[in-house]
């Protein structure tokens, strides 16, 4: 059985499952959504090779807290 690729999510499991399904359709192989608790983000990003993940973490905090929004979404 093929092991799925992993798409890391931040905090919204239902939305993450939709994203994983979209990635799976585009990539042509299974993708699993994995919710990573906030306190694990730094270690996760560093394990993926990111040297300074603080900016990415603040950006994700901004989306999750609502002070950063996508264009056209309020």
N, C-alpha and C positions, 0 to 999 in steps of 0.2 A: 504494500500500500504506500502510495506517495505521501510523504510528510508535507503538510501545508506550509506555504510561506507565511511569515507573520507580519501583520499590520498592527503596529502598536497604537492604541487609543489613549485618550487622556482620562475622560471621566464619564462619558455618556455611552453606556454599553449598547443601547438600541441603535443609536446613530452609527456607532462603530461597526455593528453587524451589517448595516446597509453599505457602509464604505467597503468592508471586506468583500461583500458580494460584488460590488462594482469592480474592485481590483481583480477578483477572481475571473469575472467575465472578460475583462480587458487582457489579462495575462494568460488566460487559458489553462490555469491550474488553481487548485484550492488555496484560499487565503483565510487565515483564522484571525479574528479580532481578539486582542488581549488587552484588558484594562490594566494599566500600570498605576498603582497608587502614587499620589503626588510625591511622597517621601522617597520613592524609588526612581524618580525620573533622572536625577543626576547620575546615579550609578549606571542606569540603563543606557543613557546617552553616551557616557564615557566608554562603556563596554562596546558600543557601536562605533567607536573611534573618534567621537567628538571631544576636542580638548577643552573647550570652554563652553559648556552648555547653559550658562546662566541666561544669556540672551534668549535662547529658545524657550527656556522655562518661563521667563517673564512674558514672552509672547503667548504661550499657551495659557498662562494665568489670566492674561488679558482677555482672551477669547472665552475662557470658562467663567470669568467674573463679569463679562459683559461690557468692559470698557474698550475692547477692540471688537469691531463688527465687520462683516463683509459688506462690500458696496451693495446698496439696495436692500439690505436687511437691517431691521431695527429691532 
